[in-house]
């Protein structure tokens, strides 16, 4: 039976999975959600004997039901190929009392590779299925990692162009270099004088700007998104948790049906929402630990039931989490208010108009599987040092936020349930922060020069993503005001 998708803000209008992938954002400004969360139809024991690609197929076929098996397997095999530097794609490493799921072995050494490697293939297949002749313009805001992963995924893909906006002083030096050295002829990278929330809001406004969309349509273009607001990004993320559980099962670390906990460093809420979907598919997940940095809007939400973005925006050492408007939370809100689009829309309008909303007790009661906490900058740095000194394992600041929150959870609850921590970026991506944390920072060296010292400290070879940017040419130098974002897109497209 074909699974359909609906907007979180409008009742009674349905689209297929491939149409949802093509749209990215729903026309009413809402996000596409499945009309039901499907149950897994292959046993965990059978999945434990499969590799990452086959597990991905068994999960994704349940959500992307209008893709044929041939189409979906082609997308999966094209994405999860030799560009990943480990055969496992996402290895599990036991360290300091938890299982770290390393999601950073792709081309840009961050977890965004895992879902963004497949999105271009899903999108081009979807365009073919729906007889779309227009050129697809991928419009994306990034807080650091999505940008380069999207650029790498869509670079020189026929029938697509991609525009990435990022906050000029809101990403690490290496993240910025990864983006501005992207050579693809169909790529355009623009820095804004503002923060990520302003970049994301600017992108969303363009999606809902009818006159702009018509102007593009007249010239043969249509917008789509590579952010996790696109269901084609979210569905591949569900695979992480099914894969991690079945690896633990296959290695006899757990027995079938045993519960695990999952800890996710969270900004835009997509990665932990994927774990929530996996839980609702029947994966034995008990608690979902939502880890925030000092931009702790999600911690406050899970603690109080009120979401309030009216606060100071903090620039931290974990920039991919420097977010005050967690877009994917809207999907969770929709589900916990009984899939009531009208009720959800009213809450989102309150967020837009007042910068805040509060959920009722009935909705709060459905959040019992979530645990929220946060790590300060000092705690993040201390956690990198602690894990390294105790185990020799080096983690990046985002993973350290999750690791710190996991320790707080265990301390508060005594719960020793086996736990998977989503390790979302390589320490190489945040060299200065990591080396400073372990007391090996050489201030006379640039971030790139420090990578050699990090390699020695971690006893891990330098990834090709780092060696590539060392010799990369800077192609993108444009910096604009937030108010100039739309014009930057029009200039690039020549419309």
N, C-alpha and C positions, 0 to 999 in steps of 0.2 A: 504494500500500500504506500502511495506517495505521501511523504511528510510535507506539510505546507508551512509557510512562515507568515507571520503577521507583524505589524508594527506595534510597538509598546504604547502607541498613543491613539490608535484608531481601531474601532471594532469592525469586524466583518469583511475586511479586505485581505485577501490571501494571495501569496505569490509562491512560486516553486523555489527550491533551493538555489537553482542556477540564476533565477531572476534576483533573488536576495543578494547573491554574490556580486552580480553586476551592478545593482543599485548602490551597494555599500551602506549608505544611510537611507532610511525610508523617506519618501517624499514629504511626509508631515514633520520631519525632524526627529522622529523616534528611531528606535533600533529594531531590527528584525529578530524575532524569537521564534523557535519552533512551536507549533500549536500543541505539541506534547513532547515530553522528553522520552525518547525510546528506551526500551530495556535491552541490555546486551543479550544476544542470541547465540553466543558461543561460550562454552564454559571457561572459567579462569584457568583450569588445568590445561585445556587445549591452547589457550592464548599463551601460556607460559612456555610452550614449545615453539612458538613463532618468533621470527625476528621483527625488528621495528616496523618494517614495511608492511608485513602481513597483519600485525596488530593494528597499524594505522588503517588498513583497508577495512578490517572487521568493525572498527569504531565508526569510521567516516561514512561507510555505506549506509548506516542507520540514519544519518542526518542528511546526506546529499543523495536523496533517493531518486532524483531524475537524471543522475549520472549513471551511465551503464558501467558494468564491471570493467570492461576494457578501458573506458575513458578514465575511470577513477584510478585504476592501477597504473595507467600511463602517467597520470599526474603525480602519483606517489613515487613511482620509480624514477621519474625525471627530477623530483625534488630531493629525495634522500639517496644521493649517489656519492661519487667520489669527492664531492666538495666538502664532505664531512671527514674529519681527520681520525675518526675512530669507527671501527666496524659496527659497534653497538649503537651508533648515532647519539644515544643519550645514556652514557654509563652511570651507574650508581657507585658512589664511593662512601665507605663507612668511615666516619671520623668523629671523634669527640661525642659519641653517644647517639648519633643520628646518621641517616643515609642521605648523602648529598646527591641529588639528581642533576648531573652536569648537562646543562642545556646549551652549552656555549661552544660546541665543537664544529660549528658551521663556518661559513666564509667570513663572517664579520665578528666572530667570537662573542656573541650574545644570544640569548634565548629567542630573540625575534627571528633569527634565521630559521628556527624550527617550523614556524607557521608561514613566514614570508617566502620561504623557498618554494612552497607549493601554491601560494596564492596566484601568481601569474598564470600557472597552468590551469588552475580551476577557472580563472577569469576568461582566458582565451577559449577554453572549452565551452564555457557558459555563453560567450558571445556567439560562437558557432551554432550552439543549440537553439539560440533565440533569434537567429538571422540578423544579428546586429552588424551593420556595415560601418558605423561610426568608429572613429579612432577613440580609444578609451584614454581619458586623462586621469591618472591617479593623483589625487590631491591629498597630501599627508602632512600632519604636524608631528613633530618628534621632540621628545625630551632627551634624546640621545641615541637610543639604539634602533628604534623603528626606522629612522631615516636611512641609515646606511644599509640595513637589511632590505628595505624596500627598494632602494636604488640598485643594490646588487641583484635582487630578484627580477626587476623589470628592465634593467639595463639592456638596451638594444633589442628588446622583445618586439617583434613586428606588431603593428596595430595599437601600440601603447605609447604614451608619454607620461612622465612622472615629474611632479613638482613637490619638493620637500621644504617645509618651513621649520626653522629651529631657533630657539632663543640665543642671541649672540653670545651672552656671557653665562648661559645656563647649561652648558655641556662640558665634558672634560676635553682637554686639549687633544687627546687621541681620538675621541668621538668626532670632534670637529674635523680633524684631518682626514678621517675615514670618509666623511661626506664630501668635503670640498675637493678631494682628489678623484672623485668618481668620473671616469672618462666617457661613460655612455652618451651617445649623441642625442638620445631622447630624454636626457635627464636635466633637471634644473634645480639647484639648491639655493635657497634664499634665507639669509639670517634676518631676524626681526629684532628691533629694539624693544624688547618686551619679554614676558615670561612664557612658559609653555601653555598655560591656561589661555593666554591671549592669542597664541598661535592656533590652538585647538578651536577656540571660539570663532576666530576669523575663518578657518576652514569650514566649520559647520555653517556659518552664514552664507558662504559661497554655494554650498550644497542646496540651501533653501532659497536662493536668490533666483526667482523665476525669469527675470529679464536677462540675467547673465546666462542662465542655462539655455534660453532660447537663442541668444546671440551665438553661443557655442554650437548649438544644434544646426544653425544656419550654415556654419562653416564645417560641419561634419565631425564635431567632437561631442563627447558626453563624459560627465564626471563619474568616477568611482573612487573608493577609498581603500587604502592599505592599512589603516589603523585598525585596532581591535574592535572598533564599532562594526566592521565588516564581518558577517557571520563566517565568511571564508577564512578569516583569521582565527576566529574563536574555535571552530570545530576541530582543526588540527591540534589545538592546545589540549583538548580533552584526552588525546592519545597519550600525552606525557604520563598521566596518573595511572591509566590502565596498564601502560607498559611498565612503570615502576613497580606497581603491585605485583604484576605477574613475574617480574625478575626476582623479587623477594620470595615469591612462591616457588619458582623454579630452583632457586638456590637453597630452599628449605629453611629460610630465615623466618618464615611464617607458614602456617597451614591454611588451606583453602577456607575462606570464610572468616579468618582472623581479621580484626579491625586494624587499620593503620590511621595515624594522624598525618596531616599534610600542613606544612608551613610555607607560606608564599610571601616574598617581599612585594608589596603592593602599592601601585600608584593609580593606574587607570582601571584597576579591578578586573581586567580580562583574564589573567592567568588563574586567579583564585576562583573566578566564576566558572572557568573550565573544570576545576576540581569539584565545584558544587554540582555541575552537570554530570560529571563522572559518578559522583555519589548517588545522584538521583537515577542514574542508569542501572544502579545495582552494585557498583563497586563498593566493597566494604571499607569505606572511610568513616571514621567516627568524628573527629574534630577538625575544623578548618581554621588554622591559625593565620590571621590576617596581620602581617607585620608592616608597620609604617615607620617612616623616619620622622623628623621634627615637623613635617607638614602632616600632622596627625589627624586630619579631618575624618578619616575612616575609623580610627581608634575612638574618637569622640562619638561617632555615629553608633558604633556597636555598644558603647558604654551607656549612651543616653537615649538613643532612638531619634536624635535630632542631627540633621546634616546641615552644617553651617560653614560656607566658604568665606564668610566675612572675617578675615583674619590676615595677619601678615604672611606673605609668601616668603619662605625661607630657602635660600640656596644652600644645598648640602653637598656632602661628598658622594651621595647616591642620587645623582640628578635625574635618573629615569623615574624616580619616585617623587620628584618635586612637582606635585600636582595637587590642586585644590578642588578640581571638578573631575571626579572619577566617573568617566562616561559610562563604563560598563555596569556600574552599580544600578543604573536605570533598569537593566534587565532583571536583576535580583528583586528590585522594588516591584516591578510588574508581576513577578511570580508570587511574591509573598502577599500581594494585595488581591490574590485570587485571579490573576490574569485579567484584571479589570483595567482596560485601557483608559477609561474616563478618569478613574481614580488616580492612576499613574500620571496621566497628563496634567491633572491639577497640581500634583506635587512638583512636577518638572517646571510648570509655569511659575510656581512659588519660588523655585530655585532661581529661575531666570529673573524674576521681578524683585525678589527680596534677598536672594542669595542664600536662602535656607528653606528647609521644610522639616516637619516632624511626622513620624509614623505612629499609628495607634497601637494599642496593646495587643490586638489580634495579630497584627503584622510582626510586632516584636517577638511574640511567642514562637514564630517560625524561624528565628535566628539563633536558636539554642545551640546549633552545631558550630556556630562561629565563635571564635575567641579573638579579640582585638587587643593589640598592645603596640608599643613603639619603642624605638631606640634613639637616644640622643646621639649627637656627633661623637661625644666622648665615649659613649658605650659602644658605638660602632667601631671606632678605632681600637678600643680595648678588646673587643671580640675578635678582630683580625689577629691581634697579638696573642691572645689566649689560645685560640685554635692552632695557630702556627707553633707556638712554644710547646703545647701539649702533644701535638700530633705530627708536626712538620707539614701540615696541609695548609695551603695559602688560599684564602677566599677574597673575593672582591667586596666592596662596601655594601652593595645591595644584598648579597648573600649573608654578609655579617649582620645586617639589620634583622634578617630572618632568624639567623642563628641566635642572636641575642634575645629576641622575643621568644624563641623556643625555650631557652634556658629560664626565662622569667615564667613561662607557662608551667614548666616542670616544677620550679621552685614553689609556685603558688598552689599547684594542684596535686603534686606527687605522682602525676600520671606518667607511667613509663611505657605507654603504648608505642610500638615501633613507629618511628616518624621519618617521613621523607621531607627533606628541605629542598625547595626549588632553588638551585644554584644558577642564577640567571645571566651571569657575565663572567668572563675570564678576568683574573686579577690583572692581566696585561692591559686591560682597557682602562684601568685606573691606577697606573703604575705609581705615580707620586703618592697618592693617598695610602696605598698598600705598603710601600716601602717606608713611609713615615711612621705608619702604625707599628711596624716591627723594628723600628729604630735603625733602619739602614738607608735613610734618605741622603743622597749626595746633592746638595743644593747647587753645586757648580754644574750639574748635568741637566739637560732638558728631559722632559717626560720620555721622549723617544730614546734618548741615550740611556736612561735608567732601566730600560727594558732588559738590557744585558745583565744588569745586577739582579733584577727580579728573577730572570731565568736561572741564575746560580742559586738564589735563595730558595726557589720553589722546586728546583731540580726538574724543571719542565722545559722542553725545547720551545724556542720562540715560534709562535704560530705564524703562518704565512700572511695573515691579516696585518701583522705588525711589520714584517719585512717589506710587504707591498707598499705601505704608505711611506716607508723610509725613502723609497726611490720614486714616490708618486709626484706628479705635477699637479699644481693647484689650478683647477678649471673653473671653480665657482667662487666669485668674490662679492656677489651682490648682497647689500644690506639695506633694509627698508624699514620705514615706520609701520606699525600695525595697520594704520589706515591705508597703506599703499599695497597691501597684500593682493587685493583683487587685480590691481593694475599690473602687478608683477606677473601674474598668471596670463593676463591678456597679452602682455608684451611678448612673453615666451611663445605663446601660440599664434601670435600675429593676427589677433582678432580685435 
